[in-house]
Amino acid sequence: MPQGLRSKGVRGFISLIALIMLTNAAYAASSAVMVSGKPDGATPGWTIATTAPAGWTQDCCQYASAIGVNLVLYQGDWSGKPDRVMVLNVWPSKLARLDDEWQEDRKHYLQRDPAAKIEPLPLHGAKLTCRGFLYHGSDQVDDAVVFCDPGKASGIRLSWSMAVAASDPTRTQVLSLLEQVVAASHYLPSSPAKH
């Protein structure tokens, strides 16, 4: 192997190890997150719990409610922009299957951006049944979207999503943190609303 290729491979491997260590360090000091919804007609009350990466702020009641979602997780100050903001949406399930939810989302996304490319988003260790996708927008912004089903008895479905620029140097790390938030997410039934 030529020396240049060997050194690039070693540097790449060292960079990957550093990224894994940074990601693990961010989760070492993570904090518990819970958001709840009241019963709504035939849909029972619910709580979604997860852990936020260290240094990330959770908000269910100020910014999240202002943009019409259940919870946002963000690092640093709230900018009002969707970049690197983890968003939780919970809704009463109306479609028969989780795949139907993602197909509907895919249809709407491609109507807005017909040139977008879509690929599966790998998920490991999720407690809920989840499917993840990465939309590569023609605007050079990637949208990671994960749909989860807590089960028929819950009466709900949920999604975690986050936008990140294709050129963002921290893209791999924040997508890994999103995967860890999804993996830690779990459903608790019939809990009163907590804010």
BELUR-V491167 format. One record per run of one state. SS is the DSSP state (A for helix, B for strand, O for the rest). FROM is the first residue (numbers start at 1). LEN is the number of residues. If there is no record, write none. Layout:
SS;FROM;LEN + SS;FROM;LEN
This chain:
O;1;2 + A;3;26 + O;29;2 + B;31;7 + O;38;2 + B;40;1 + O;41;2 + B;43;1 + O;44;2 + B;46;7 + O;53;3 + B;56;4 + O;60;3 + A;63;4 + O;67;4 + B;71;5 + O;76;7 + B;83;1 + O;84;2 + B;86;7 + O;93;5 + A;98;15 + O;113;4 + B;117;4 + O;121;8 + B;129;8 + O;137;4 + B;141;9 + O;150;2 + A;152;3 + O;155;1 + B;156;10 + O;166;5 + A;171;14 + O;185;1 + B;186;4 + O;190;6
